[in-house]
Amino acid sequence: MLFQDQLDPGVALEFEPDSQSPDAKKYNVNDVFPLIVCLNLKRRSDRWHRMQARFAANQIDDVICFEAIDGTRSAVPDSWRSTPGAYGCLQSHVAIVEHARDLGVSSVLIFEDDVDFAEDFQNRLFAALAHLPGNWQMFFLGAIELEDPVPVSPGITRITKAYSTFAYAIHQNLFEAFIQMNKGSDQLLDINSFMLQKNYPCYCASPYLAWVDSGYSDAQEKIENHWYLRESLILFGQNANQLLAETCVLIHLNENSTRAALENLYFLLEYYFEYFQGYLSVCILEQGQCSQLDVKRLPKNTRHMLSDKKSTREHTFARAADKLAKVFDYLVLTTNGLYLQPMDFRGNLQMCQRYRSTSGFCRQIKLTVKDSQTLKANADGRGLDLSGYQNRQKSNTEVSWRQAFDNKRLEHDNCYFFIETRLCLSLFENSSCQDKLPGIDLSRLDRKVPGYRAVNNALLLSCQPSIKPSNQ
């Protein structure tokens, strides 16, 4: 039987179970962490019932349901700048660590009530714990990492800037520092966690052993879909920036576009420049005899190509790919007005590294004029509530990308494909078409290598002019 002091600083675990070892079955996470809690709002008993089933399925016993502090029903300080739910989350985690300190336990394992577990969780966890350095202070089962992690041992990385507290353990040596850092703070729990990670040895499982369910977040007060956690993707850091620098977004612009459509394009150009730190390049593929663009509004990372209006969009993409593939390793094919959230964009680009081709979204949501203006005011999506589209309270057009993907050609009005350029060029070279630059035939691409169909949504900005209030 394992004892908790095996995980104290300076003492590492003395076993290395794996899925092939029959001895691994006798170990249990409860033998390692003396206190295991699940944070749950009293009004969300449905989540606690769901978590009970998941804990049982993964042999995690004796989990305490810790009643979370409901920020929407608490006095939130005037200095707090985020959502009431995020304030309640911060205070709840502090309360748990204070409880662990008062009990005198040597560590506490904390789960939030929207966590899900990797297959064969117990064996994979103990395989990772066997290599966890003895000086650990925090151990994350998964996280959104903003800097490149440093591998330290098989299945373990050192993290210095990562957020998400859906599944992590804290050692007793860090209890007081954690409480002092967070109690009374006007900063988010994740921001304070950055400071702790800089000053104390904090580690994470790699690949991740747990992640967050897709759905409504009480803390963020919006629908969240962190699908990239399931794939253990590192979306930020030098490696991610290098990948962005090797990528160009090709945006198709129709001839005689409306003023609203052009404004959507300018918004997207600013969004790509700001939210990808200038690493990402963009090329506007405009059709027509003369340009409609205001060159003064084009960010410095923007290129422009003007093509004959008689060309099809597919041929326009092909011509641009033929030129840009000599400069960039990855191309993103899209249209003006189509928006993918920053994390989804980064995640899809990395999935393209694995699969060579990736569809950008599984469903398209056409925004109302009002929601389009909200998105333009906050390009990261803050303040945009998509729940109305989910429950049909808001009018929208939903288009499954599966239909367009299965058709194997870019015939749909709105496309979003991440394609590895060497594969693109090989399609051109091997095509049986007689044209000098044939269209991009995705059926050939699909046969050559597996493609990845994304699970996230894309937002289509309204092309209608914004409604201005009457002066009367």
C-alpha positions in Angstrom: 0.0 0.0 0.0 1.2 3.5 -0.8 1.6 6.2 1.8 1.2 9.9 1.3 4.8 10.7 2.5 5.9 9.0 -0.7 4.9 12.2 -2.5 6.5 14.6 0.0 9.3 16.8 -1.3 12.5 14.9 -1.7 10.8 11.5 -1.9 9.7 10.1 -5.2 7.3 7.3 -5.9 9.1 3.9 -6.0 7.0 2.2 -8.6 6.3 2.6 -12.3 3.0 0.9 -13.2 1.8 0.7 -16.7 -1.2 -0.7 -18.5 0.6 -4.1 -18.9 1.5 -4.4 -15.2 -1.0 -6.4 -13.1 0.4 -4.8 -10.0 -0.8 -1.4 -11.2 -4.4 -2.4 -10.5 -3.8 -2.5 -6.8 -2.9 1.2 -6.6 -5.6 3.8 -6.2 -5.5 7.6 -6.4 -7.0 7.7 -2.9 -3.8 6.0 -1.5 -1.8 9.0 -2.7 -3.9 12.0 -2.0 -5.5 12.0 1.5 -8.1 14.6 0.6 -9.9 14.7 -2.7 -12.6 17.3 -3.3 -14.9 18.3 -6.1 -16.0 21.9 -6.3 -19.8 22.2 -7.1 -22.4 24.9 -6.9 -25.4 23.9 -4.9 -27.7 25.0 -7.7 -25.9 22.7 -10.1 -26.6 19.3 -8.5 -26.9 17.8 -11.9 -23.1 18.3 -12.4 -22.4 16.6 -9.1 -24.5 13.6 -10.0 -22.6 13.4 -13.3 -19.2 13.7 -11.6 -20.2 10.9 -9.2 -20.6 8.6 -12.1 -17.3 9.6 -13.6 -15.4 9.2 -10.3 -16.9 5.7 -10.0 -16.0 4.8 -13.5 -12.4 5.8 -12.9 -12.0 4.2 -9.4 -11.8 7.5 -7.6 -13.4 7.0 -4.2 -14.2 9.1 -1.2 -14.5 12.4 -3.1 -16.0 15.2 -1.0 -18.5 17.5 -2.6 -17.3 20.9 -1.6 -20.0 23.5 -1.9 -18.7 26.3 -4.1 -19.2 30.0 -3.3 -21.7 31.4 -5.7 -20.4 34.7 -7.0 -23.7 35.7 -8.4 -25.2 35.6 -4.9 -22.3 37.1 -3.1 -21.0 40.6 -2.4 -18.4 41.2 -5.1 -15.8 43.9 -4.4 -15.8 47.0 -6.6 -12.2 46.3 -7.5 -13.1 43.0 -9.1 -13.0 43.4 -12.9 -14.1 40.0 -14.1 -17.3 38.1 -13.8 -19.1 37.3 -10.4 -18.7 33.6 -11.3 -14.9 34.0 -11.5 -14.9 35.7 -8.1 -16.8 32.9 -6.6 -14.3 30.4 -8.2 -11.4 32.2 -6.7 -12.9 32.2 -3.2 -14.0 28.6 -3.5 -10.4 27.4 -4.2 -9.1 29.4 -1.3 -11.7 27.9 1.0 -10.7 24.4 -0.1 -7.0 24.9 0.6 -7.8 26.5 3.9 -9.9 23.4 4.8 -7.0 21.2 3.8 -4.6 23.2 5.9 -6.9 23.0 8.9 -7.2 19.3 8.5 -3.4 18.9 8.5 -3.3 16.8 5.4 -0.2 16.5 3.3 -1.9 17.4 0.0 -5.2 18.0 -1.6 -6.5 17.0 -5.1 -9.1 19.4 -6.4 -11.5 18.7 -9.2 -14.1 21.1 -10.7 -17.4 19.7 -11.6 -16.9 19.9 -15.4 -13.9 17.7 -15.6 -13.6 14.5 -17.7 -10.9 11.9 -17.6 -8.6 10.2 -20.1 -9.2 6.5 -20.9 -7.4 4.2 -18.5 -7.0 7.1 -16.1 -5.7 5.2 -13.0 -2.8 3.5 -14.8 -1.9 6.6 -16.7 -1.9 8.7 -13.6 0.4 6.3 -11.7 2.7 6.0 -14.6 3.1 9.8 -14.5 3.3 10.0 -10.7 6.2 7.5 -10.8 8.2 10.2 -12.5 6.9 13.2 -10.7 9.9 15.1 -9.1 10.0 14.9 -5.3 10.0 18.7 -4.9 6.6 19.2 -6.5 4.4 21.9 -5.1 1.5 21.8 -7.6 0.7 19.1 -10.0 -1.8 19.7 -12.9 -3.6 16.8 -14.7 -4.1 19.2 -17.6 -3.9 22.9 -18.3 -3.9 25.6 -21.0 -0.2 26.5 -21.3 0.9 29.9 -22.4 4.6 29.1 -22.5 6.5 26.1 -23.9 6.6 23.5 -21.1 10.0 22.0 -20.2 10.1 18.1 -20.2 11.6 16.9 -17.0 10.8 13.1 -17.1 8.6 10.7 -18.9 5.0 12.0 -18.8 5.9 15.1 -16.8 6.7 18.7 -17.8 7.6 21.8 -15.7 5.2 24.6 -16.3 5.8 28.3 -15.6 2.7 30.0 -17.1 -0.4 27.8 -17.4 -4.0 28.3 -16.4 -7.2 26.2 -15.8 -7.8 24.7 -12.4 -10.2 21.9 -13.3 -7.9 19.2 -12.0 -4.8 19.8 -9.9 -3.1 18.9 -6.6 -1.4 21.2 -4.1 1.2 20.1 -1.6 1.0 21.2 2.0 4.2 23.2 1.7 2.4 25.5 -0.7 -0.9 25.9 1.3 0.1 29.2 3.0 1.6 30.8 -0.1 -1.5 29.8 -2.1 -3.9 31.3 0.5 -1.9 34.5 0.9 -1.6 35.0 -2.8 -5.4 34.5 -3.5 -7.3 35.6 -0.4 -8.5 39.1 -0.8 -7.0 39.3 -4.3 -8.6 41.3 -7.0 -6.9 39.2 -9.7 -8.2 36.0 -11.3 -7.2 32.7 -9.8 -5.3 31.9 -13.0 -3.3 35.1 -12.9 -2.2 34.4 -9.3 -1.4 30.8 -10.3 1.2 32.3 -12.8 3.1 33.8 -9.9 3.1 30.6 -8.0 4.4 28.7 -11.0 7.2 31.2 -11.5 8.4 30.9 -7.9 7.7 27.2 -7.0 8.2 23.9 -8.8 4.9 23.1 -10.6 4.4 20.2 -13.0 1.9 18.9 -15.4 1.0 15.5 -16.9 2.0 15.2 -20.6 -0.1 14.1 -22.4 -3.0 15.4 -20.3 -4.9 13.1 -18.1 -8.0 15.3 -17.7 -9.8 18.1 -19.5 -12.9 20.3 -19.4 -16.3 19.4 -20.7 -17.8 21.5 -23.5 -20.7 23.5 -22.3 -21.7 26.6 -20.2 -19.1 27.8 -17.8 -20.5 29.3 -14.6 -17.3 31.1 -13.9 -16.9 32.6 -17.4 -20.6 32.9 -17.9 -20.4 31.7 -21.5 -20.3 28.5 -23.5 -16.8 27.1 -23.6 -15.3 24.4 -25.8 -11.7 23.5 -24.8 -11.5 20.6 -27.3 -7.8 21.1 -27.7 -7.2 19.9 -24.1 -8.2 16.5 -25.2 -5.5 16.6 -27.8 -2.9 17.9 -25.3 -2.1 20.8 -27.6 0.3 23.6 -26.5 -1.3 26.6 -28.2 1.2 29.3 -27.1 4.9 29.7 -26.7 7.8 29.9 -29.2 6.9 26.7 -31.0 3.4 27.9 -31.6 4.6 31.3 -32.7 7.0 29.7 -35.2 4.1 27.7 -36.6 2.1 30.9 -37.0 5.0 32.5 -38.9 4.9 29.6 -41.3 1.2 30.2 -42.1 -0.7 32.5 -44.4 -4.5 33.0 -44.3 -6.0 33.4 -47.8 -9.2 35.4 -47.6 -11.4 35.5 -50.7 -13.2 38.7 -51.4 -16.0 38.9 -54.0 -16.3 41.6 -56.6 -18.6 44.5 -55.6 -18.7 43.6 -52.0 -21.0 45.7 -49.8 -19.7 48.3 -47.4 -20.7 46.0 -44.5 -18.8 43.1 -46.0 -15.7 45.3 -46.4 -16.0 46.4 -42.8 -16.1 42.7 -41.8 -12.9 42.2 -43.7 -11.1 45.1 -42.0 -12.2 43.8 -38.6 -10.8 40.3 -39.4 -7.5 41.8 -40.7 -7.1 43.7 -37.4 -8.1 40.6 -35.4 -5.5 38.3 -37.2 -2.8 40.9 -36.6 -3.5 41.7 -33.0 -4.4 38.3 -31.6 -1.6 36.4 -33.3 1.1 39.1 -32.4 2.0 39.8 -36.0 3.4 36.3 -36.6 0.5 35.3 -38.9 0.4 36.6 -42.5 -2.8 37.3 -44.4 -3.4 37.6 -48.2 -6.6 39.1 -49.6 -7.6 37.4 -52.9 -9.8 39.9 -54.6 -11.7 39.4 -57.8 -12.5 42.1 -60.3 -10.8 44.7 -62.5 -10.1 47.2 -59.8 -9.6 47.0 -56.0 -12.3 48.0 -53.5 -9.8 48.1 -50.6 -8.6 51.1 -48.6 -4.9 50.4 -48.5 -4.6 52.6 -45.4 -6.6 50.1 -43.4 -4.5 47.1 -44.2 -2.2 45.9 -41.4 1.5 45.5 -42.3 1.1 41.7 -42.3 -1.3 41.9 -45.2 -0.7 40.9 -48.8 -3.1 41.6 -51.7 -3.7 39.8 -55.0 -6.1 41.0 -57.6 -7.4 38.4 -60.1 -9.7 38.3 -63.1 -13.3 38.4 -62.2 -14.0 35.5 -64.5 -11.9 33.1 -62.4 -13.7 30.8 -60.0 -12.9 31.1 -56.4 -11.4 27.6 -56.5 -9.0 28.7 -59.2 -8.2 31.9 -57.3 -7.2 29.8 -54.3 -5.1 27.5 -56.5 -3.2 30.4 -58.1 -2.5 32.0 -54.7 -1.4 28.6 -53.3 1.0 28.1 -56.2 2.8 31.3 -55.3 2.5 31.4 -51.6 3.4 27.7 -51.1 7.0 28.6 -51.9 7.1 31.0 -48.9 4.7 29.4 -46.3 4.4 25.9 -45.0 0.7 26.1 -44.2 -2.2 27.9 -45.9 -5.7 28.7 -44.5 -8.4 29.0 -47.0 -11.4 31.2 -45.9 -13.7 34.1 -46.8 -14.3 37.5 -45.4 -16.8 37.6 -42.6 -16.0 34.2 -41.2 -14.5 34.2 -37.7 -12.8 31.4 -35.7 -11.9 32.1 -32.1 -8.2 32.5 -31.4 -7.8 29.2 -29.5 -9.7 27.3 -32.1 -7.6 28.8 -34.9 -4.4 27.8 -33.0 -5.7 24.4 -32.3 -6.7 23.6 -35.8 -3.4 24.8 -37.2 -1.6 22.3 -34.9 -4.0 19.6 -35.9 -3.0 20.3 -39.5 0.6 19.4 -38.4 -0.7 16.0 -37.5 -3.2 15.4 -40.3 -1.9 17.5 -43.1 -5.4 18.9 -43.6 -8.1 20.2 -41.2 -11.6 21.5 -41.7 -11.9 24.7 -39.7 -15.2 24.0 -38.0 -18.1 21.5 -37.8 -20.9 24.1 -37.6 -21.4 27.7 -38.8 -23.4 30.2 -36.8 -24.7 33.2 -38.5 -24.6 36.1 -36.1 -27.3 38.8 -35.8 -26.3 42.4 -36.5 -26.2 43.1 -32.7 -24.0 40.2 -32.0 -21.7 41.0 -34.9 -21.2 44.4 -33.4 -20.4 42.8 -30.0 -17.8 40.6 -31.6 -16.2 43.6 -33.4 -16.0 45.5 -30.1 -14.3 42.5 -28.4 -12.5 40.4 -30.9 -11.8 37.6 -28.4 -15.5 37.0 -28.0 -16.0 38.5 -24.6 -19.6 39.4 -24.0 -20.9 37.3 -26.9 -23.5 34.8 -25.6 -24.0 32.0 -28.1 -26.5 30.1 -25.8 -29.4 31.8 -27.6 -28.3 30.2 -30.9 -28.0 26.8 -29.2 -31.6 26.8 -27.9 -33.1 28.5 -31.0 -34.0 31.7 -29.2 -32.0 33.7 -31.7 -32.5 33.5 -35.4 -29.5 32.1 -37.3 -28.5 29.8 -40.1 -26.6 26.8 -39.1 -24.6 25.0 -41.8 -22.9 21.7 -41.2 -19.3 21.7 -42.6 -19.6 18.0 -43.0 -21.8 18.5 -46.1 -19.2 20.7 -47.8 -16.3 18.4 -46.7 -18.1 15.3 -48.0 -18.6 17.1 -51.4 -14.7 17.3 -51.5 -14.7 20.7 -53.1 -14.7 24.3 -52.0 -18.2 24.9 -53.4 -19.8 26.1 -50.2 -20.2 29.9 -49.6 -18.0 29.9 -46.6 -14.9 27.7 -46.3 -12.2 27.3 -43.7 -9.4 24.8 -44.5 -6.0 24.4 -43.0 -3.8 22.7 -45.6 -0.1 21.7 -45.6 1.3 23.4 -48.7 3.5 20.6 -50.0 0.4 18.5 -50.3 -1.4 21.4 -52.0 1.3 21.6 -54.6 1.4 17.8 -55.2 -2.3 18.0 -55.9 -1.7 20.6 -58.6 1.2 18.6 -60.1 -0.7 15.3 -60.2 -4.1 16.5 -61.3 -5.5 15.2 -64.5 -7.2 18.5 -65.2 -6.1 20.2 -68.4 -6.0 23.7 -66.9 -2.6 25.2 -66.1 -3.7 25.7 -62.5 -6.5 23.3 -61.7 -8.8 23.7 -58.7 -8.0 22.2 -55.4 -9.6 18.8 -55.4 -10.1 17.8 -51.8 -11.1 14.3 -52.7 -7.5 13.6 -53.7 -6.3 15.1 -50.5 -8.7 13.0 -48.5 -7.5 9.8 -50.0 -3.8 10.5 -49.7 -3.8 11.4 -46.0 -6.3 11.4 -43.2 -8.1 14.7 -42.6 -9.3 16.1 -39.3 -12.8 17.4 -38.9 -12.8 20.1 -36.3 -15.4 20.1 -33.5 -15.6 23.8 -32.9 -18.0 26.4 -34.3 -17.3 29.3 -36.8 -19.1 32.6 -36.6 -20.4 34.3 -39.7 -20.6 38.1 -39.3 -23.7 39.8 -40.5 -23.3 41.7 -43.8 -26.3 44.0 -42.9 -25.4 47.5 -41.9 -25.7 48.2 -38.2 -29.0 49.6 -37.0 -28.6 53.1 -35.7 -31.2 54.5 -33.2 -33.6 57.1 -34.4 -32.9 60.7 -33.4 -36.6 61.2 -32.6 
